[in-house]
Amino acid sequence: MLIANAPLSSITGVGMPFVPEEKPRLSATELSARIEKFGIDRSRYPVVVVGIRGYYKNSMGTPGVNDRGIYDDAIFVQSAQTMLSCNGNTNPTRYRIGYGTTSEKGMASLDPGAWFVHKFDLHRGKYLALCQRAGDVSVTRDGNPPYKDTGSFGINIGSSKNLVVKSHSKVLHDQITMLSLPQ
């Protein structure tokens, strides 16, 4: 059993969500510096959603580890008018070792990068979310060893008490990009 990466509930008996007491802190200038290398045309994509894995990896869960099953990641939404931050979980909740791309595949984690594939839509037909509907993404799957896969896997950005995704304009549907960044 790999304790360092097991869901916190298997270690402490505490279930998800295990949320930090405060929201992540990063200025708009600091966030812009982190995403500058992606060369995003902000006139075409004025709203960005940035997930930073392991934001609290030294103060939550197993020290130095980006745990699964806890809200130790940070999510930022930035536009010219707004900068929002919230706690989140950008990882799968659990491990599932697998192989290949069939029903035996391993659990997927989105690879770091800029992904221009999300649109507002109903998640499972129930609630509004930013859903992977406009293209493929690359992931690393749990395996022995872990392995790469590319496709449409339903990697969506949902809502929680800290981040509620709402569409106030259909114009936004084609103007959002999501970035996945390592700590």
ZIDA-V501543 format. One record per pair of residues at least 24 apart in sequence whose ideal C-beta (glycine too) atoms are under 7 Angstrom apart, sorted by the first residue. I is the first residue (numbers start at 1). J is the second residue. D is the distance in Angstrom with one decimal. If there is no record, write none. Layout:
BEGIN
I | J | D
I | J | D
END
This chain:
BEGIN
4 | 62 | 4.9
4 | 65 | 4.9
5 | 65 | 6.6
5 | 67 | 6.9
5 | 68 | 6.2
5 | 95 | 6.6
7 | 68 | 5.6
7 | 69 | 3.2
7 | 93 | 6.3
7 | 94 | 5.4
8 | 61 | 5.6
8 | 67 | 6.1
8 | 69 | 5.2
8 | 70 | 4.8
9 | 69 | 6.2
16 | 69 | 5.3
16 | 70 | 6.6
16 | 93 | 6.4
17 | 71 | 5.2
18 | 60 | 6.9
18 | 70 | 4.0
18 | 71 | 6.2
19 | 71 | 4.4
19 | 87 | 5.2
20 | 56 | 5.6
20 | 60 | 6.4
20 | 71 | 6.7
20 | 87 | 5.4
23 | 85 | 4.9
23 | 86 | 6.0
23 | 87 | 6.3
24 | 55 | 5.4
24 | 74 | 3.5
24 | 85 | 4.8
24 | 87 | 6.6
25 | 85 | 7.0
26 | 76 | 6.3
26 | 85 | 6.7
28 | 78 | 6.3
28 | 83 | 4.6
31 | 76 | 5.6
31 | 78 | 5.8
34 | 181 | 6.2
35 | 179 | 5.7
38 | 114 | 4.3
38 | 179 | 6.5
40 | 114 | 6.4
40 | 177 | 6.0
44 | 175 | 6.9
45 | 175 | 5.6
45 | 176 | 6.7
45 | 177 | 4.4
46 | 79 | 5.4
46 | 80 | 6.2
46 | 175 | 5.5
47 | 77 | 6.8
47 | 79 | 4.6
47 | 172 | 6.3
47 | 175 | 5.9
47 | 176 | 4.9
48 | 78 | 5.2
48 | 177 | 5.4
48 | 179 | 6.2
49 | 75 | 6.8
49 | 77 | 5.3
49 | 130 | 6.6
49 | 157 | 6.0
49 | 176 | 6.6
49 | 178 | 4.7
50 | 76 | 4.6
50 | 78 | 7.0
50 | 179 | 4.6
50 | 181 | 6.2
51 | 75 | 5.2
51 | 88 | 6.6
51 | 90 | 4.1
51 | 180 | 5.3
51 | 181 | 6.9
52 | 181 | 4.9
52 | 183 | 6.1
53 | 90 | 5.3
53 | 91 | 6.6
53 | 182 | 5.8
53 | 183 | 6.0
54 | 183 | 3.9
55 | 183 | 6.2
57 | 183 | 6.1
66 | 91 | 6.7
66 | 183 | 6.9
68 | 92 | 5.9
68 | 93 | 6.1
68 | 94 | 6.2
68 | 95 | 6.8
69 | 93 | 5.0
69 | 94 | 6.5
75 | 163 | 6.1
86 | 162 | 3.8
86 | 163 | 4.3
87 | 162 | 5.7
88 | 163 | 6.7
90 | 180 | 6.7
95 | 142 | 5.3
96 | 142 | 5.7
97 | 142 | 5.1
97 | 143 | 6.0
97 | 144 | 6.0
98 | 141 | 6.5
98 | 142 | 6.4
98 | 143 | 6.0
99 | 143 | 5.6
101 | 149 | 5.9
105 | 141 | 5.9
106 | 141 | 3.6
106 | 142 | 3.6
106 | 143 | 4.5
107 | 141 | 6.6
107 | 142 | 4.6
108 | 139 | 3.9
108 | 141 | 5.3
108 | 149 | 6.7
108 | 153 | 5.5
109 | 139 | 6.0
109 | 140 | 5.3
110 | 137 | 6.0
110 | 139 | 5.7
110 | 155 | 5.3
110 | 180 | 4.9
111 | 138 | 4.5
111 | 139 | 6.0
111 | 140 | 5.9
111 | 180 | 6.9
112 | 180 | 5.0
112 | 181 | 5.8
112 | 182 | 5.2
113 | 180 | 6.1
114 | 177 | 6.0
114 | 179 | 5.2
115 | 177 | 6.8
115 | 178 | 4.9
115 | 180 | 6.9
116 | 177 | 5.0
118 | 157 | 6.6
118 | 176 | 5.7
118 | 178 | 5.2
119 | 173 | 5.1
120 | 167 | 4.2
120 | 172 | 6.9
120 | 173 | 5.5
123 | 156 | 5.5
123 | 158 | 5.9
127 | 159 | 6.5
128 | 165 | 5.9
128 | 166 | 6.6
128 | 167 | 6.4
129 | 156 | 5.0
129 | 157 | 6.1
129 | 158 | 4.6
129 | 159 | 6.5
129 | 165 | 5.5
130 | 156 | 6.4
130 | 157 | 4.0
130 | 165 | 5.7
130 | 176 | 6.5
130 | 178 | 7.0
131 | 156 | 4.7
132 | 156 | 6.0
END
